[in-house]
Amino acid sequence: MKDYRAYLLDQDGHIFSAHGFDAVDDEEALQKATRLVDGHDVEIWQLARKVGQIKAAID
């Protein structure tokens, strides 16, 4: 298991919340992070490496 962090971003792209979690690999980390998308973009990091970003759906 690897340590990951998901950062929730406000409308200006600033971090307003962070969640740490474990995942086997990047794919699982991205899947887990999709649960945190609730009107805000989410960046996923593994240590100093950016794994990806999930954009919030625009209504």
C-alpha positions as CSV (number, residue, x, y, z in Angstrom):
1,M,0.0,0.0,0.0
2,K,1.1,3.5,-0.8
3,D,0.3,6.8,0.9
4,Y,-1.8,9.2,-1.2
5,R,-3.3,12.6,-0.5
6,A,-6.4,14.2,-2.2
7,Y,-6.6,18.0,-2.1
8,L,-9.9,19.6,-2.6
9,L,-9.7,22.9,-4.5
10,D,-11.9,26.0,-4.3
11,Q,-13.0,28.0,-7.3
12,D,-9.7,29.8,-7.4
13,G,-7.6,26.6,-7.3
14,H,-6.6,26.9,-3.7
15,I,-6.5,24.0,-1.4
16,F,-9.2,24.1,1.3
17,S,-9.2,20.5,2.5
18,A,-6.9,17.5,2.4
19,H,-7.6,13.8,2.9
20,G,-4.9,11.1,3.3
21,F,-5.6,7.5,2.2
22,D,-3.9,4.3,1.2
23,A,-4.1,2.7,-2.3
24,V,-2.4,-0.2,-4.0
25,D,-1.6,1.9,-7.1
26,D,-2.5,5.1,-9.0
27,E,-5.6,3.7,-10.5
28,E,-7.1,2.7,-7.2
29,A,-6.1,6.1,-5.8
30,L,-8.0,7.9,-8.6
31,Q,-11.0,5.7,-8.0
32,K,-11.0,6.4,-4.3
33,A,-10.6,10.2,-4.9
34,T,-13.7,10.3,-7.2
35,R,-15.8,9.9,-4.0
36,L,-14.5,13.2,-2.8
37,V,-15.6,15.2,-5.8
38,D,-18.6,17.2,-4.6
39,G,-18.7,20.4,-6.7
40,H,-14.9,20.9,-6.3
41,D,-11.9,19.8,-8.3
42,V,-9.6,17.2,-6.6
43,E,-5.9,16.8,-7.0
44,I,-4.3,13.4,-6.1
45,W,-0.7,13.2,-5.0
46,Q,1.6,10.4,-3.9
47,L,4.4,12.1,-1.9
48,A,5.8,14.8,-4.2
49,R,4.4,13.3,-7.4
50,K,1.1,14.5,-8.8
51,V,-1.0,11.5,-9.9
52,G,-3.8,13.4,-11.5
53,Q,-6.7,15.8,-11.1
54,I,-10.4,15.1,-11.2
55,K,-12.6,18.0,-12.4
56,A,-16.0,18.6,-10.9
57,A,-18.8,18.3,-13.2
58,I,-20.2,21.6,-14.4
59,D,-24.0,21.9,-14.3
